[in-house]
Amino acid sequence: MTLIGKSSLFVLRLPCAYRDFVSKDNILPGDYGVLASIYDTVGMANFASTITPKLIDYAQRIDWLGRRIVVLGCGTGGDIEYLAQYPYTITGVDNSPDMLDVAKRKLAASGGSIKWLQLDIRDTGNQILQSDMVLALNVMNELNSLRDLESVFVTAQRILESGKLFIFDMRTLQGLAEATVNAEHLLYDSADALSVFNTSEYDYERQLQTLRYIIFRQANGGWQRSEARLLLRAFPVQAVSSLLQRNGFQIKTILNSKLEGYDPAVSHSDRVVFVAEKQSA
């Protein structure tokens, strides 16, 4: 899911040593219009794809029952790929038409009951009926403020039936800082077809990570280059917990990236998973 962005795209003919020409300057605010076509290829959907089966299993082990699942910030459908194998009624929501197009093509033959909606996850209006679970994976750090985060909580609270689950993950303050690599590195390389370079910076004052991507794709006898930027903001776990409770959720558990119990006061983890239940009115 993306909130705002621009992209730069042009054709550049490069010699074999084209990596020497990569520059860190003039990175434009990128968006998923640039990243959508390579998102799965370079592994950006791997987290959602891998953790979704584990989260559904965990939910069922704590007695969750239901068929209607809403996925906020579904992107290219990494989490929905697993859900579509079962008789769930799925709604995938994302603000990027390019990401949704990839998801639709990928899952067109899945046979699953999937509805796709291009909406801002902070306010889905009245386009989503009641559901038994709301998932939001690998998306919450893209929100710009606690106010935006609270808007998503209000959306999830409105969508869910009482007693049903809202499950989402977040990179922690520690996780974003430790994942920051200031040096440029090769994220993906497939011989003469596609190469993707990545750099990251972390602003400790604003708790903001900037990810920059430079993409080279072989096309028409030359190299096509595009650039993109993503911004990820970290939020204190205890502040997120308070917001959830203020908006009608009971926190059933907070898990670390290994789905083990996480205590904000003493635990350390690069990522946490919130499992929250909508309280009865």
Number of C-alpha atoms within 10 A of each C-alpha: 26 21 16 12 15 14 17 14 12 9 15 16 14 16 11 8 7 12 13 9 9 13 10 13 6 7 16 16 16 24 22 25 16 23 22 21 15 16 17 17 13 17 12 16 19 15 13 22 20 13 18 19 14 13 17 16 13 14 16 12 10 9 9 15 13 14 12 18 23 27 23 29 27 30 32 28 27 23 24 24 18 16 21 18 12 12 12 15 18 22 21 25 25 25 22 24 17 20 25 24 16 19 21 18 11 14 17 11 8 13 11 18 15 20 13 16 19 17 19 18 28 20 15 18 12 9 9 16 12 15 22 20 27 24 23 22 25 22 21 23 21 21 23 16 13 15 12 16 21 18 17 21 24 19 20 29 23 19 24 24 18 18 16 22 30 26 21 21 22 27 26 22 21 15 16 24 20 11 14 16 14 12 10 16 13 13 15 16 13 11 8 11 11 19 20 20 18 21 19 21 18 21 12 12 6 9 17 21 23 16 19 22 25 23 23 25 18 18 14 9 8 14 22 18 21 22 25 24 23 19 20 19 22 25 21 15 19 12 10 17 17 12 18 23 16 13 16 19 26 19 18 11 15 21 17 21 16 13 16 12 14 20 15 14 8 6 9 15 17 16 20 24 22 22 21 23 24 24 18 11 5
